[in-house]
Amino acid sequence: MYRFIITLALMLIVTPVFAGDNDKAKSSQIIKEAKTTYKEVVKLNNAWRDTKKLIKKASEAHSKKNYEKSISLANQALNQSKMAIEQHNRQKDNYRFLGQ
C-alpha cells in the first residue's frame, strides 16, 4: 500500500515538470514558425492587422511561463499568416484598386 502511495505522489510531482518542459519547447517552436511565416506574408505585402500583435502577446506569455496561452496565441498568429498567404495566392492575378 505504501509503495502505491509513494508512486502516486512521485507521479504527481514529476509529471508537471516534464509537461512544462514539453510545453515550453512547443511554445518556442510555434512562435518561431509564426514569426517565419509572418515574414513571408510581409514580403507579399498582405499582412493582416492583428497577426503581429498576436505574435507579440504570445512571446510575452512565453516569457512569463504561461505556455498554454502562448501556444494558443502563436497558433492563432500562425493560422492567420497561412490564411494571408492563401489569400494572396488566390487573389494575386486580380486587379487591386487600392495599394498598387
N, C-alpha and C positions, 0 to 999 in steps of 0.2 A: 504494500500500500504506500509506504514511504517513497519507494522508487517512482511510483506513478506520480505522486505529488511533486517530487523534485523534478522529474522530467517535464511535467506540465509547467512548472514555474520557470524552468530554463527556456522552454519554448516561448513562453510569453515575454521573456526578457530579450531573447536573441532575435526573434522574428522581426520586430520593428527595426532593429539595427540593419539587418540585411535588406529589408524593404526600403528603408531610407536611402541606402547606397544605390539601389537599383533605380529608385525614383529620381535621384539626383543625376545619375548618368542619362536616364531617359529624357529628363527635362533639358539638360545641357545639349543633348543631341538634337532634339526637336527645335530648340531655339536656334541652334546653328543652321539647321536646314531651312527654317523660316527666314532667317536673315539672308541666306544664299539665294533662295527663291525670290525674295523681295528685291534683291539687287538686280535680278534678271528682269523683273517687272518694271523697275525704274528705268532700265536701259530701253525698254519697249515704250516708255512714256505712257504707261497705262496703270499706274499705281492707284490703288483705291485709298480713300480718305483715312480710314481707321487702322489700316494694316500696320503702319509704323508705330502707332500708339499701342497696339496690342503687343507688338514685339517688345517695346519698352516696358510695358507693365509685366510681361512675362519674365523679362530679365530682372526686374525689381523683385518680383515674387521669388525668383530663384535665389537671389542674393539674401533674401530674408528666410530662406529654407522652407518656403511654403511651396513644395514641389507639386502638389496636386493642382493648385491654382495656376502655377507656372506652366504645367503641361497642358492644361485646358486652354489657356490664353495663347500659347505657342501653336497649338493645333488649329485654333481659330485663325491665327495670322497665316499659317501655312496654307490652310484651305482657301483663304481669301487670295493669297498670292497665286495659287494654282488656278483659281477661277478667273483671275485677272489675265493670266497668260492664255487661258482658253478663250476668254472674251476677245482678246487681241487677235488671236489666230482666226477666229470666226469672222471678225469684222475688219481685218486688215485690207481687204480688197474693196470695201465700201468707202464711198467718199464721205469725208468728215467736213462739216461746215465750220466747226469751231476747232481751234487748236492746230490748224495747219498753216 
